Amino acid sequence: MTTSNWSVDQELHFILTGFPGLHSIHSWISIPFLFIFLVMLFGNLTVLLVIATEQSLHEPMYYLISFLSVVDLLIGVTLLPQLLIILWLGSQTIRFDSCILQMFFLSFVVSMESSVLVLMAYDRFVAVCKPLRYSAVITNKFILKGGFAISVRSLCIVLPLPVLATALKYNSKSIIDNVYCEYFAVVSAAQIHSALNDIYLYLICFLVILPDTVMIGLSYYMIVRAALKLRSKEAQLKLFSTCSSHVLGILSFYISGAVSLLVFLVENEVPIFMHSLFSVLYISVPPTVNPLIYGIKTKAILTVILKHAQNIKNMF
């Protein structure tokens, strides 16, 4: 049966096959992904708990870090448990509406992550380049307004994706060579390819990803300029140390994204499993490394973590 009618999507199913060509070693591949899941879960929950319970961390900068940790948790718990089930038990059938919902939600939270990184870059820009105005500009109200604005922005960005995907025609059971309902994989499973889907993805790149990258790059360009004007080497090193955690978080997100995009563009030149693998790494690596980066590189958070670790040690 073939249909594109949303009202009968209950009869449509997708079969998630995992990593094409690597089915014989799925159980071995599950080991690093299980480790990634545990680190992601424990790391982000630890950062959230530390910021929530430590009064001295109830400041806008740390609220942004906790905002990022919430987004990272949503990404991880939406993707990684299903990935592990497929690697352990084999192909999984997922209903069409559930697949579209997962595609929409993951696209939404990944877009949110990019937007939060922009806010964090602006926070560091104001802290370094306009320190006297920092407390007046970066307030709790600013964080609330910024969180609302980027949520609405992300929703507007990804809302057309399920609309475009459901407008296509699929077989009653379509095969997706991936471990989750990634947009590229879903539309590739359609009977007829639509150029409109490609056009909208290019629009996302030029209207969303490019502006975010430019704003982050400009913020850190101004920060570096301000740092180089400082006469004291010690002051320069302190400034770079303060911003280094944010830079590492940004690099983990955009480098993994750039590699995933590059693999997609040359997919005919690489093994078929490469696109699936890097599409997973793109959205699973940043949520895993972010709590490690902010927990270790942010001195205030690391100090609280070490204090709690010492208290636990003294109990025994």
Backbone as CSV, one residue per row, in Angstrom:
resi,resn,N_x,N_y,N_z,CA_x,CA_y,CA_z,C_x,C_y,C_z
1,MET,0.836,-1.200,0.000,0.000,0.000,0.000,0.860,1.234,0.000
2,THR,0.493,2.260,-0.777,1.241,3.502,-0.832,0.320,4.652,-0.498
3,THR,0.815,5.551,0.355,-0.027,6.686,0.760,0.823,7.824,1.259
4,SER,0.278,9.035,1.193,0.931,10.189,1.806,-0.047,10.906,2.712
5,ASN,-1.182,10.311,2.967,-2.236,10.941,3.746,-1.928,10.814,5.226
6,TRP,-1.882,11.959,5.914,-1.556,11.953,7.342,-2.567,11.158,8.154
7,SER,-3.817,11.127,7.717,-4.863,10.452,8.487,-4.695,8.943,8.509
8,VAL,-3.930,8.411,7.586,-3.746,6.956,7.576,-2.302,6.577,7.875
9,ASP,-1.558,7.507,8.534,-0.164,7.207,8.821,-0.008,6.059,9.810
10,GLN,-1.111,5.682,10.501,-1.045,4.563,11.421,-0.656,3.286,10.678
11,GLU,-0.952,3.185,9.371,-0.675,1.970,8.613,0.744,1.946,8.064
12,LEU,1.456,3.062,8.186,2.811,3.143,7.674,3.827,2.843,8.767
13,HIS,4.882,2.138,8.402,5.950,1.831,9.336,7.302,2.015,8.656
14,PHE,8.292,2.347,9.469,9.672,2.373,9.001,10.437,1.275,9.730
15,ILE,11.413,0.702,9.039,12.284,-0.302,9.658,13.680,0.311,9.785
16,LEU,14.095,0.539,11.034,15.432,1.071,11.304,16.406,-0.094,11.348
17,THR,17.357,-0.112,10.436,18.235,-1.278,10.304,19.554,-1.140,11.055
18,GLY,19.895,0.065,11.519,21.176,0.255,12.178,22.219,0.767,11.204
19,PHE,23.447,0.315,11.356,24.534,0.754,10.485,24.713,-0.240,9.333
20,PRO,24.356,0.134,8.114,24.433,-0.787,6.972,25.852,-1.318,6.764
21,GLY,25.954,-2.618,6.607,27.249,-3.239,6.358,28.019,-3.591,7.615
22,LEU,27.517,-3.171,8.778,28.226,-3.451,10.032,27.388,-4.299,10.989
23,HIS,26.355,-4.957,10.451,25.444,-5.706,11.317,26.156,-6.812,12.092
24,SER,27.201,-7.379,11.539,27.897,-8.483,12.213,28.668,-8.024,13.448
25,ILE,28.935,-6.732,13.536,29.687,-6.220,14.701,28.865,-5.204,15.504
26,HIS,27.534,-5.242,15.338,26.681,-4.323,16.095,26.900,-4.434,17.599
27,SER,27.081,-5.658,18.092,27.248,-5.835,19.542,28.522,-5.164,20.033
28,TRP,29.567,-5.176,19.205,30.815,-4.519,19.579,30.681,-2.997,19.494
29,ILE,29.953,-2.526,18.490,29.749,-1.086,18.340,28.945,-0.530,19.513
30,SER,28.090,-1.381,20.099,27.248,-0.918,21.205,28.063,-0.538,22.440
31,ILE,29.268,-1.103,22.581,30.074,-0.852,23.786,30.446,0.624,23.918
32,PRO,31.080,1.242,22.883,31.380,2.676,23.033,30.127,3.541,23.152
33,PHE,29.030,3.162,22.491,27.814,3.966,22.595,27.162,3.829,23.974
34,LEU,27.301,2.666,24.599,26.822,2.514,25.971,27.627,3.415,26.899
35,PHE,28.936,3.453,26.677,29.809,4.330,27.469,29.424,5.795,27.262
36,ILE,29.182,6.177,25.990,28.767,7.544,25.677,27.468,7.886,26.404
37,PHE,26.505,6.950,26.386,25.216,7.196,27.036,25.379,7.415,28.539
38,LEU,26.182,6.572,29.192,26.365,6.680,30.634,27.080,7.980,31.015
39,VAL,28.108,8.335,30.234,28.835,9.587,30.495,27.920,10.784,30.281
40,MET,27.146,10.750,29.199,26.221,11.842,28.901,25.209,12.013,30.027
41,LEU,24.627,10.900,30.456,23.586,10.938,31.481,24.155,11.430,32.815
42,PHE,25.221,10.789,33.262,25.813,11.132,34.555,26.397,12.544,34.539
43,GLY,27.085,12.905,33.444,27.732,14.213,33.365,26.743,15.357,33.402
44,ASN,25.712,15.282,32.570,24.739,16.380,32.509,23.902,16.472,33.776
45,LEU,23.528,15.318,34.349,22.778,15.346,35.606,23.622,15.931,36.731
46,THR,24.917,15.633,36.734,25.820,16.182,37.748,25.916,17.698,37.635
47,VAL,26.107,18.204,36.407,26.198,19.649,36.198,24.900,20.333,36.630
48,LEU,23.762,19.764,36.259,22.473,20.345,36.634,22.283,20.338,38.149
49,LEU,22.641,19.236,38.777,22.478,19.116,40.232,23.378,20.110,40.961
50,VAL,24.615,20.244,40.511,25.562,21.160,41.148,25.076,22.600,41.035
51,ILE,24.638,22.992,39.838,24.177,24.371,39.636,22.887,24.628,40.413
52,ALA,22.003,23.639,40.484,20.720,23.809,41.183,20.894,23.922,42.685
53,THR,21.870,23.207,43.256,22.012,23.147,44.709,23.015,24.134,45.283
54,GLU,23.891,24.680,44.447,24.916,25.606,44.928,24.457,27.050,44.713
55,GLN,24.210,27.760,45.800,23.685,29.115,45.731,24.611,30.060,44.975
56,SER,25.921,29.857,45.117,26.883,30.754,44.470,26.862,30.640,42.945
57,LEU,26.261,29.577,42.430,26.192,29.382,40.978,24.856,29.839,40.386
58,HIS,24.046,30.468,41.195,22.760,30.968,40.703,22.964,32.327,40.030
59,GLU,23.664,32.282,38.906,23.976,33.475,38.121,23.690,33.172,36.651
60,PRO,23.460,34.220,35.828,23.094,34.011,34.413,24.029,33.097,33.642
61,MET,25.354,33.238,33.844,26.291,32.408,33.090,26.053,30.920,33.350
62,TYR,25.802,30.568,34.602,25.602,29.169,34.963,24.202,28.692,34.582
63,TYR,23.246,29.616,34.539,21.924,29.254,34.034,22.006,28.839,32.568
64,LEU,22.866,29.529,31.800,23.052,29.161,30.390,23.672,27.768,30.274
65,ILE,24.633,27.479,31.156,25.251,26.151,31.145,24.219,25.082,31.494
66,SER,23.361,25.370,32.480,22.327,24.399,32.842,21.299,24.245,31.717
67,PHE,21.008,25.342,31.017,20.112,25.294,29.863,20.689,24.353,28.805
68,LEU,21.996,24.482,28.561,22.660,23.610,27.595,22.615,22.156,28.057
69,SER,22.777,21.924,29.353,22.749,20.553,29.880,21.369,19.918,29.709
70,VAL,20.308,20.709,29.892,18.944,20.194,29.683,18.758,19.785,28.226
71,VAL,19.205,20.639,27.294,19.107,20.329,25.867,19.897,19.067,25.548
72,ASP,21.105,18.962,26.114,21.946,17.790,25.868,21.294,16.519,26.394
73,LEU,20.667,16.603,27.563,19.973,15.435,28.123,18.832,14.994,27.218
74,LEU,18.070,15.954,26.716,16.944,15.629,25.829,17.440,14.936,24.561
75,ILE,18.551,15.420,24.017,19.130,14.787,22.819,19.547,13.350,23.138
76,GLY,20.287,13.193,24.237,20.833,11.884,24.577,19.774,10.840,24.869
77,VAL,18.762,11.197,25.691,17.760,10.192,26.073,16.781,9.899,24.936
78,THR,16.693,10.792,23.960,15.840,10.534,22.801,16.522,9.614,21.802
79,LEU,17.820,9.755,21.653,18.560,9.009,20.634,19.198,7.717,21.131
80,LEU,19.981,7.792,22.213,20.884,6.696,22.572,20.196,5.421,23.061
81,PRO,19.127,5.466,23.863,18.483,4.199,24.252,17.964,3.410,23.048
82,GLN,17.347,4.097,22.081,16.867,3.403,20.884,18.033,2.843,20.083
83,LEU,19.115,3.614,19.990,20.305,3.147,19.279,20.831,1.855,19.893
84,LEU,20.917,1.816,21.214,21.443,0.631,21.893,20.525,-0.574,21.694
85,ILE,19.213,-0.357,21.723,18.259,-1.462,21.505,18.447,-2.070,20.126
86,ILE,18.636,-1.214,19.125,18.832,-1.711,17.756,20.146,-2.478,17.642
87,LEU,21.200,-1.959,18.270,22.496,-2.630,18.204,22.473,-3.960,18.949
88,TRP,21.681,-4.068,19.992,21.613,-5.301,20.780,20.622,-6.314,20.203
89,LEU,19.476,-5.827,19.740,18.390,-6.738,19.352,18.160,-6.828,17.850
90,GLY,18.787,-5.949,17.073,18.589,-5.970,15.629,17.600,-4.917,15.169
91,SER,17.173,-5.016,13.920,16.286,-4.025,13.303,15.036,-3.782,14.146
92,GLN,14.595,-2.542,14.116,13.418,-2.171,14.892,12.386,-1.501,13.996
93,THR,11.135,-1.911,14.163,10.047,-1.282,13.416,9.477,-0.137,14.232
94,ILE,9.295,0.992,13.578,8.752,2.165,14.247,7.607,2.729,13.417
95,ARG,6.528,3.106,14.068,5.382,3.653,13.363,5.736,4.972,12.700
96,PHE,5.062,5.244,11.601,5.344,6.449,10.820,5.208,7.711,11.662
97,ASP,4.113,7.819,12.420,3.908,9.040,13.201,4.954,9.179,14.303
98,SER,5.372,8.048,14.904,6.418,8.090,15.930,7.758,8.503,15.332
99,CYS,8.021,8.021,14.136,9.264,8.355,13.443,9.319,9.852,13.124
100,ILE,8.213,10.376,12.598,8.154,11.797,12.269,8.297,12.647,13.520
101,LEU,7.683,12.195,14.625,7.783,12.922,15.887,9.224,12.935,16.393
102,GLN,9.900,11.791,16.307,11.295,11.732,16.736,12.170,12.632,15.862
103,MET,11.944,12.605,14.559,12.691,13.453,13.634,12.515,14.927,13.984
104,PHE,11.270,15.321,14.243,10.975,16.708,14.587,11.641,17.101,15.905
105,PHE,11.505,16.243,16.927,12.009,16.590,18.249,13.536,16.690,18.250
106,LEU,14.214,15.728,17.611,15.667,15.777,17.570,16.153,17.000,16.782
107,SER,15.481,17.309,15.678,15.849,18.496,14.900,15.663,19.757,15.743
108,PHE,14.589,19.776,16.541,14.299,20.933,17.388,15.376,21.142,18.442
109,VAL,15.742,20.080,19.165,16.707,20.241,20.255,18.120,20.493,19.724
110,VAL,18.458,19.940,18.549,19.771,20.244,17.951,19.824,21.714,17.542
111,SER,18.733,22.231,16.988,18.655,23.650,16.661,18.757,24.497,17.925
112,MET,18.134,24.030,19.003,18.220,24.731,20.287,19.666,24.793,20.775
113,GLU,20.394,23.701,20.595,21.791,23.671,21.046,22.612,24.744,20.337
114,SER,22.428,24.864,19.031,23.134,25.890,18.274,22.790,27.281,18.796
115,SER,21.513,27.503,19.091,21.056,28.810,19.567,21.595,29.119,20.963
116,VAL,21.642,28.107,21.834,22.179,28.320,23.183,23.660,28.690,23.107
117,LEU,24.402,28.068,22.192,25.811,28.398,22.023,25.993,29.850,21.590
118,VAL,25.064,30.370,20.785,25.110,31.785,20.396,24.918,32.667,21.627
119,LEU,23.933,32.329,22.460,23.695,33.097,23.687,24.914,33.065,24.606
120,MET,25.543,31.908,24.712,26.714,31.772,25.573,27.885,32.591,25.034
121,ALA,28.034,32.635,23.717,29.090,33.448,23.112,28.836,34.933,23.376
122,TYR,27.571,35.352,23.291,27.229,36.754,23.572,27.490,37.080,25.037
123,ASP,27.178,36.134,25.920,27.445,36.315,27.350,28.928,36.571,27.595
124,ARG,29.788,35.772,26.966,31.242,35.963,27.146,31.709,37.275,26.501
125,PHE,31.107,37.653,25.381,31.465,38.913,24.720,31.189,40.102,25.642
126,VAL,30.002,40.129,26.250,29.662,41.228,27.155,30.562,41.210,28.379
127,ALA,30.839,40.013,28.926,31.675,39.892,30.118,33.085,40.421,29.883
128,VAL,33.612,40.205,28.684,35.001,40.594,28.392,35.086,42.005,27.825
129,CYS,34.228,42.312,26.864,34.342,43.586,26.146,33.557,44.727,26.796
130,LYS,32.544,44.399,27.585,31.750,45.435,28.258,31.525,45.025,29.720
131,PRO,32.612,44.824,30.469,32.478,44.286,31.829,31.663,45.165,32.776
132,LEU,31.741,46.481,32.602,31.006,47.374,33.497,29.499,47.302,33.281
133,ARG,29.089,46.843,32.102,27.664,46.760,31.792,27.118,45.332,31.926
134,TYR,28.008,44.394,32.277,27.614,42.980,32.273,26.396,42.720,33.166
135,SER,26.469,43.190,34.403,25.376,42.900,35.335,24.074,43.564,34.929
136,ALA,24.155,44.629,34.141,22.943,45.311,33.686,22.364,44.663,32.429
137,VAL,23.240,44.076,31.604,22.801,43.477,30.332,22.423,42.010,30.513
138,ILE,23.318,41.233,31.093,23.086,39.793,31.256,22.408,39.562,32.600
139,THR,21.116,39.615,32.595,20.315,39.437,33.808,19.475,38.163,33.693
140,ASN,18.840,37.794,34.783,17.937,36.631,34.749,16.800,36.858,33.752
141,LYS,16.337,38.094,33.668,15.280,38.431,32.714,15.771,38.248,31.291
142,PHE,17.031,38.633,31.036,17.617,38.448,29.706,17.674,36.961,29.349
143,ILE,18.052,36.119,30.322,18.142,34.679,30.081,16.768,34.107,29.752
144,LEU,15.737,34.536,30.494,14.374,34.059,30.236,13.897,34.477,28.850
145,LYS,14.110,35.752,28.512,13.700,36.245,27.197,14.483,35.543,26.090
146,GLY,15.793,35.370,26.318,16.623,34.687,25.326,16.196,33.249,25.129
147,GLY,15.885,32.546,26.244,15.423,31.159,26.158,14.119,31.046,25.395
148,PHE,13.208,31.976,25.647,11.927,31.967,24.938,12.131,32.248,23.449
149,ALA,12.985,33.237,23.144,13.219,33.628,21.750,13.837,32.483,20.944
150,ILE,14.839,31.806,21.516,15.490,30.738,20.751,14.583,29.512,20.639
151,SER,13.679,29.327,21.614,12.716,28.218,21.514,11.751,28.456,20.359
152,VAL,11.238,29.691,20.268,10.329,30.038,19.171,11.071,29.955,17.840
153,ARG,12.296,30.459,17.812,13.101,30.421,16.579,13.321,28.986,16.122
154,SER,13.716,28.112,17.043,13.975,26.714,16.693,12.709,26.026,16.210
155,LEU,11.585,26.333,16.849,10.313,25.745,16.442,9.953,26.157,15.016
156,CYS,10.136,27.436,14.707,9.831,27.926,13.359,10.756,27.301,12.316
157,ILE,12.003,27.048,12.709,12.975,26.480,11.782,12.616,25.046,11.404
158,VAL,12.267,24.226,12.402,12.094,22.788,12.155,10.655,22.397,11.850
159,LEU,9.698,23.281,12.084,8.301,22.932,11.849,8.012,22.498,10.411
160,PRO,8.645,23.112,9.396,8.389,22.647,8.021,8.920,21.244,7.731
161,LEU,9.880,20.741,8.506,10.483,19.442,8.206,9.465,18.300,8.232
162,PRO,8.667,18.136,9.309,7.666,17.056,9.270,6.595,17.277,8.215
163,VAL,6.298,18.546,7.925,5.308,18.838,6.883,5.826,18.366,5.528
164,LEU,7.083,18.680,5.238,7.685,18.258,3.967,7.817,16.738,3.894
165,ALA,8.200,16.119,5.011,8.407,14.667,5.022,7.091,13.916,4.842
166,THR,6.018,14.383,5.467,4.736,13.678,5.377,4.026,13.916,4.044
167,ALA,4.494,14.894,3.279,3.899,15.145,1.963,4.386,14.141,0.915
168,LEU,5.446,13.388,1.259,5.999,12.410,0.328,5.243,11.084,0.422
169,LYS,5.412,10.238,-0.596,4.758,8.929,-0.622,5.761,7.839,-0.218
170,TYR,5.285,6.953,0.654,6.126,5.871,1.156,5.417,4.537,0.965
171,ASN,6.198,3.459,0.947,5.621,2.123,0.997,5.082,1.880,2.398
172,SER,4.236,0.873,2.550,3.661,0.584,3.864,4.750,0.239,4.876
173,LYS,5.848,-0.353,4.398,7.022,-0.581,5.244,8.261,-0.142,4.470
174,SER,8.831,0.975,4.910,10.016,1.518,4.249,11.235,1.298,5.129
175,ILE,12.358,1.036,4.484,13.599,0.749,5.212,14.425,2.021,5.350
176,ILE,14.855,2.294,6.579,15.749,3.423,6.862,17.075,2.856,7.338
177,ASP,18.111,3.094,6.569,19.440,2.587,6.929,20.094,3.518,7.947
178,ASN,19.563,3.490,9.152,20.089,4.316,10.230,19.539,3.765,11.537
179,VAL,19.972,4.348,12.644,19.499,3.892,13.949,18.440,4.830,14.525
180,TYR,18.152,5.909,13.829,17.088,6.813,14.269,16.498,7.495,13.046
181,CYS,15.399,8.204,13.260,14.692,8.831,12.143,15.314,10.184,11.809
182,GLU,16.444,10.129,11.167,17.106,11.347,10.703,16.390,11.851,9.453
183,TYR,16.316,13.163,9.297,15.547,13.739,8.196,16.024,13.237,6.835
184,PHE,17.335,13.254,6.596,17.878,12.789,5.312,17.456,11.356,5.026
185,ALA,17.562,10.506,6.054,17.244,9.092,5.876,15.756,8.878,5.617
186,VAL,14.910,9.658,6.296,13.464,9.507,6.124,13.041,9.888,4.714
187,VAL,13.456,11.048,4.227,13.032,11.493,2.895,13.669,10.624,1.806
188,SER,14.829,10.037,2.104,15.454,9.142,1.127,14.674,7.847,0.973
189,ALA,13.874,7.497,1.995,13.073,6.272,1.939,11.793,6.459,1.137
190,ALA,11.482,7.697,0.753,10.262,7.963,-0.022,10.380,7.384,-1.426
191,GLN,9.245,7.118,-2.044,9.241,6.561,-3.393,9.773,7.558,-4.420
192,ILE,9.419,8.825,-4.244,9.835,9.861,-5.187,10.524,10.972,-4.414
193,HIS,11.707,11.369,-4.867,12.458,12.431,-4.205,11.887,13.786,-4.593
194,SER,11.841,14.706,-3.625,11.336,16.054,-3.877,12.465,17.068,-3.739
195,ALA,12.631,17.912,-4.734,13.670,18.942,-4.693,13.387,19.962,-3.602
196,LEU,12.112,20.106,-3.228,11.746,21.076,-2.202,12.409,20.752,-0.869
197,ASN,12.575,19.468,-0.582,13.237,19.065,0.668,14.686,19.529,0.682
198,ASP,15.380,19.384,-0.441,16.768,19.836,-0.531,16.863,21.355,-0.430
199,ILE,15.945,22.040,-1.085,15.955,23.501,-1.078,15.796,24.031,0.352
200,TYR,14.879,23.406,1.107,14.663,23.899,2.472,15.886,23.649,3.355
201,LEU,16.579,22.535,3.143,17.793,22.270,3.922,18.874,23.297,3.615
202,TYR,18.978,23.700,2.352,19.932,24.756,2.001,19.538,26.073,2.656
203,LEU,18.231,26.330,2.739,17.758,27.550,3.404,18.141,27.536,4.887
204,ILE,18.020,26.361,5.512,18.413,26.245,6.912,19.897,26.571,7.068
205,CYS,20.710,26.054,6.154,22.152,26.308,6.213,22.469,27.793,6.103
206,PHE,21.830,28.467,5.144,22.171,29.867,4.877,21.459,30.852,5.808
207,LEU,20.298,30.464,6.346,19.540,31.388,7.181,19.681,31.100,8.679
208,VAL,20.211,29.924,9.018,20.316,29.558,10.433,21.757,29.222,10.815
209,ILE,22.305,28.181,10.200,23.639,27.718,10.587,24.697,28.778,10.308
210,LEU,24.645,29.384,9.133,25.634,30.405,8.781,25.554,31.623,9.710
211,PRO,24.344,32.190,9.967,24.275,33.328,10.896,24.766,32.971,12.303
212,ASP,24.414,31.775,12.795,24.872,31.363,14.125,26.393,31.301,14.170
213,THR,26.974,30.708,13.144,28.428,30.587,13.083,29.091,31.958,13.018
214,VAL,28.531,32.848,12.221,29.085,34.198,12.081,28.999,34.954,13.405
215,MET,27.866,34.873,14.083,27.698,35.597,15.351,28.649,35.074,16.419
216,ILE,28.804,33.750,16.469,29.744,33.170,17.441,31.179,33.576,17.098
217,GLY,31.522,33.475,15.800,32.866,33.850,15.364,33.159,35.311,15.640
218,LEU,32.200,36.196,15.384,32.389,37.622,15.620,32.566,37.919,17.106
219,SER,31.772,37.231,17.941,31.892,37.432,19.394,33.292,37.088,19.886
220,TYR,33.811,35.950,19.428,35.132,35.539,19.902,36.261,36.312,19.215
221,TYR,36.010,36.840,18.052,36.990,37.751,17.424,37.150,39.002,18.285
222,MET,36.027,39.554,18.747,36.072,40.739,19.608,36.717,40.412,20.955
223,ILE,36.458,39.203,21.468,37.068,38.783,22.731,38.581,38.678,22.593
224,VAL,39.043,38.075,21.500,40.486,37.944,21.270,41.127,39.318,21.124
225,ARG,40.470,40.212,20.397,40.978,41.588,20.250,41.125,42.264,21.611
226,ALA,40.106,42.107,22.451,40.159,42.716,23.783,41.277,42.108,24.622
227,ALA,41.474,40.785,24.475,42.517,40.108,25.246,43.907,40.573,24.837
228,LEU,44.107,40.755,23.539,45.423,41.164,23.050,45.784,42.587,23.451
229,LYS,44.768,43.393,23.800,45.031,44.774,24.228,45.464,44.847,25.687
230,LEU,45.264,43.748,26.415,45.681,43.733,27.814,47.201,43.703,27.901
231,ARG,47.755,44.481,28.790,49.219,44.540,28.908,49.779,43.378,29.724
232,SER,48.996,42.894,30.644,49.463,41.827,31.523,49.251,40.462,30.876
233,LYS,50.331,39.698,30.800,50.225,38.334,30.273,49.327,37.484,31.161
234,GLU,49.424,37.716,32.465,48.616,36.962,33.413,47.132,37.239,33.188
235,ALA,46.796,38.491,32.913,45.400,38.854,32.652,44.906,38.225,31.359
236,GLN,45.788,38.169,30.350,45.421,37.539,29.078,45.132,36.057,29.267
237,LEU,46.018,35.377,30.003,45.842,33.945,30.229,44.576,33.665,31.027
238,LYS,44.282,34.521,32.007,43.071,34.351,32.805,41.825,34.511,31.948
239,LEU,41.867,35.491,31.048,40.729,35.731,30.157,40.518,34.548,29.218
240,PHE,41.623,34.080,28.601,41.505,32.937,27.689,41.040,31.686,28.427
241,SER,41.482,31.513,29.665,41.069,30.359,30.456,39.573,30.418,30.754
242,THR,39.064,31.640,31.026,37.643,31.818,31.315,36.778,31.431,30.124
243,CYS,37.251,31.742,28.914,36.457,31.500,27.708,36.726,30.149,27.063
244,SER,37.781,29.458,27.504,38.201,28.238,26.814,37.133,27.146,26.844
245,SER,36.395,27.031,27.966,35.377,25.991,28.044,34.288,26.219,27.002
246,HIS,33.897,27.487,26.805,32.873,27.801,25.810,33.379,27.507,24.398
247,VAL,34.643,27.837,24.153,35.225,27.591,22.831,35.248,26.096,22.527
248,LEU,35.651,25.287,23.509,35.707,23.839,23.308,34.312,23.268,23.063
249,GLY,33.312,23.771,23.800,31.934,23.319,23.589,31.438,23.651,22.198
250,ILE,31.752,24.855,21.738,31.350,25.292,20.392,32.046,24.448,19.327
251,LEU,33.342,24.205,19.511,34.097,23.422,18.529,33.568,21.992,18.438
252,SER,33.222,21.389,19.578,32.728,20.005,19.552,31.445,19.914,18.745
253,PHE,30.594,20.934,18.830,29.316,20.929,18.116,29.511,21.171,16.627
254,TYR,30.274,22.207,16.283,30.378,22.589,14.880,31.344,21.706,14.091
255,ILE,32.393,21.205,14.724,33.303,20.303,14.007,32.603,18.984,13.696
256,SER,31.890,18.419,14.688,31.173,17.164,14.430,30.091,17.370,13.380
257,GLY,29.446,18.540,13.399,28.438,18.850,12.387,29.040,18.992,11.006
258,ALA,30.207,19.654,10.921,30.872,19.848,9.633,31.325,18.520,9.041
259,VAL,31.833,17.627,9.885,32.268,16.304,9.410,31.073,15.510,8.902
260,SER,29.959,15.565,9.651,28.746,14.848,9.235,28.239,15.370,7.898
261,LEU,28.252,16.688,7.726,27.799,17.291,6.465,28.718,16.901,5.313
262,LEU,30.028,16.888,5.576,30.991,16.515,4.540,30.776,15.078,4.090
263,VAL,30.540,14.173,5.045,30.296,12.764,4.709,29.025,12.641,3.883
264,PHE,28.002,13.431,4.231,26.746,13.396,3.474,26.967,13.860,2.030
265,LEU,27.773,14.908,1.846,27.998,15.458,0.513,28.799,14.511,-0.382
266,VAL,29.644,13.677,0.224,30.462,12.740,-0.563,30.040,11.300,-0.288
267,GLU,28.749,11.097,0.033,28.289,9.769,0.453,28.527,8.695,-0.607
268,ASN,28.588,9.084,-1.874,28.845,8.091,-2.926,30.302,7.647,-2.955
269,GLU,31.164,8.398,-2.264,32.596,8.093,-2.262,33.044,7.353,-1.011
270,VAL,32.142,7.173,-0.048,32.509,6.529,1.219,31.573,5.342,1.467
271,PRO,31.964,4.409,2.342,31.074,3.279,2.668,29.719,3.765,3.156
272,ILE,28.671,2.988,2.878,27.302,3.419,3.153,27.048,3.671,4.636
273,PHE,27.774,2.955,5.514,27.532,3.124,6.944,28.097,4.438,7.484
274,MET,28.982,5.103,6.733,29.648,6.301,7.225,28.661,7.425,7.512
275,HIS,27.688,7.604,6.616,26.724,8.686,6.831,25.908,8.437,8.098
276,SER,25.452,7.189,8.284,24.678,6.850,9.477,25.509,7.056,10.742
277,LEU,26.754,6.598,10.695,27.618,6.684,11.870,27.888,8.133,12.258
278,PHE,28.243,8.964,11.266,28.590,10.351,11.583,27.361,11.192,11.908
279,SER,26.196,10.805,11.371,24.975,11.523,11.748,24.644,11.270,13.218
280,VAL,24.974,10.074,13.709,24.772,9.751,15.122,25.813,10.470,15.981
281,LEU,27.069,10.437,15.558,28.133,11.079,16.333,27.909,12.582,16.431
282,TYR,27.361,13.172,15.370,27.122,14.613,15.347,26.219,15.054,16.489
283,ILE,25.193,14.267,16.780,24.272,14.698,17.829,24.468,13.963,19.162
284,SER,25.429,13.037,19.226,25.680,12.350,20.498,26.994,12.780,21.154
285,VAL,27.977,13.212,20.357,29.264,13.611,20.934,29.172,14.910,21.739
286,PRO,28.598,16.004,21.191,28.519,17.241,21.991,27.817,17.077,23.340
287,PRO,26.658,16.386,23.424,26.033,16.215,24.738,26.879,15.405,25.718
288,THR,27.812,14.615,25.186,28.679,13.806,26.037,29.875,14.597,26.535
289,VAL,30.482,15.385,25.663,31.696,16.115,26.058,31.393,17.438,26.760
290,ASN,30.205,18.017,26.514,29.898,19.315,27.128,29.977,19.298,28.650
291,PRO,29.357,18.332,29.350,29.475,18.345,30.821,30.907,18.128,31.297
292,LEU,31.700,17.364,30.529,33.115,17.185,30.889,33.866,18.502,30.729
293,ILE,33.589,19.204,29.625,34.256,20.486,29.360,33.898,21.504,30.441
294,TYR,32.587,21.678,30.697,32.164,22.710,31.653,32.432,22.296,33.092
295,GLY,32.408,20.993,33.352,32.692,20.532,34.702,34.152,20.667,35.081
296,ILE,35.031,20.535,34.093,36.469,20.589,34.363,37.034,21.993,34.130
297,LYS,36.629,22.637,33.033,37.208,23.926,32.657,36.589,25.114,33.394
298,THR,35.356,24.968,33.897,34.732,26.054,34.651,35.093,25.867,36.122
299,LYS,35.956,26.745,36.605,36.556,26.570,37.928,35.519,26.499,39.034
300,ALA,34.500,27.360,38.964,33.492,27.403,40.027,32.733,26.077,40.121
301,ILE,32.388,25.500,38.954,31.665,24.224,38.944,32.578,23.099,39.419
302,LEU,33.820,23.088,38.946,34.768,22.049,39.346,35.018,22.089,40.854
303,THR,35.118,23.297,41.416,35.350,23.435,42.855,34.215,22.813,43.660
304,VAL,32.976,23.059,43.236,31.815,22.501,43.944,31.779,20.984,43.798
305,ILE,32.079,20.479,42.599,32.091,19.027,42.371,33.131,18.361,43.269
306,LEU,34.319,18.946,43.337,35.389,18.386,44.174,35.013,18.444,45.652
307,LYS,34.324,19.518,46.057,33.887,19.636,47.453,32.905,18.522,47.809
308,HIS,31.929,18.277,46.907,30.962,17.208,47.159,31.636,15.843,47.132
309,ALA,32.600,15.672,46.204,33.331,14.397,46.144,34.100,14.147,47.429
310,GLN,34.687,15.203,47.999,35.436,15.075,49.252,34.500,14.738,50.404
311,ASN,33.311,15.352,50.394,32.336,15.055,51.461,31.881,13.602,51.398
312,ILE,31.673,13.100,50.182,31.270,11.689,50.020,32.394,10.775,50.503
313,LYS,33.637,11.143,50.157,34.794,10.344,50.565,34.906,10.295,52.091
314,ASN,34.659,11.436,52.761,34.768,11.504,54.224,33.697,10.653,54.910
315,MET,32.573,10.472,54.214,31.490,9.642,54.784,31.917,8.183,54.913
316,PHE,32.862,7.776,54.085,33.304,6.384,54.091,34.664,6.245,54.778
